[in-house]
Amino acid sequence: MARKGKSFDLSTLATVQEDLRLATLSLDPPRLEGYAYRFMIVLPGLTAAGETVYAEHHLLALHGLFDERFGGSLTSSGVAHPAWYGSYRPTPEAPTVKDYHSIFYIYTRPIDAADRFFQLLKSVLKKGGLQEQDEILMERAPVWLVEAASLPGGR
């Protein structure tokens, strides 16, 4: 459910000072491999009534944040924005609530500080945007990023 919100302020995230980037990004050449945490954020773009929750400038600010803190992120394309549709029923007798979303994937160093960072970010996102949100869906999964094999002939 959307409520009128406050400004989008990411400054509280600076309290997490640990290096959250994957260690393999600092290799030459940079690689994405090994054990990591993958965080997924389902960020509402539009309510069922078509009201904007998070606008393009919010998404760009998040991309900048994720580039700086993690070396990048993946998200659904703005071409078909919002690319994802979702629905839920807060209680069995309640009407279905529909939302339209962007989905972010961020790969991090698998440390406790990454959990703290995303817990803080969730609180910020619930209060930020053009409309305050009762809930933001975030998920953390431990993953193994596959290494490239050596090809025959040294390629």
HELIX and SHEET records of a PDB file:
HELIX    1   1 SER A   11  THR A   15  5                                   5    
HELIX    2   2 ALA A   23  SER A   26  5                                   4    
HELIX    3   3 GLU A   56  PHE A   70  1                                  15    
HELIX    4   4 ASP A  112  LYS A  127  1                                  16    
SHEET    1   A 2 ALA A   2  LYS A   4  0                                        
SHEET    2   A 2 GLN A 131  GLN A 133 -1                                        
SHEET    1   B 4 LEU A  74  THR A  75  0                                        
SHEET    2   B 4 VAL A  97  THR A 108 -1                                        
SHEET    3   B 4 GLY A  34  THR A  47 -1                                        
SHEET    4   B 4 LEU A 137  LEU A 145 -1                                        
SHEET    1   C 3 LEU A  74  THR A  75  0                                        
SHEET    2   C 3 VAL A  97  THR A 108 -1                                        
SHEET    3   C 3 TRP A  84  TYR A  88 -1                                        
END                                                                             
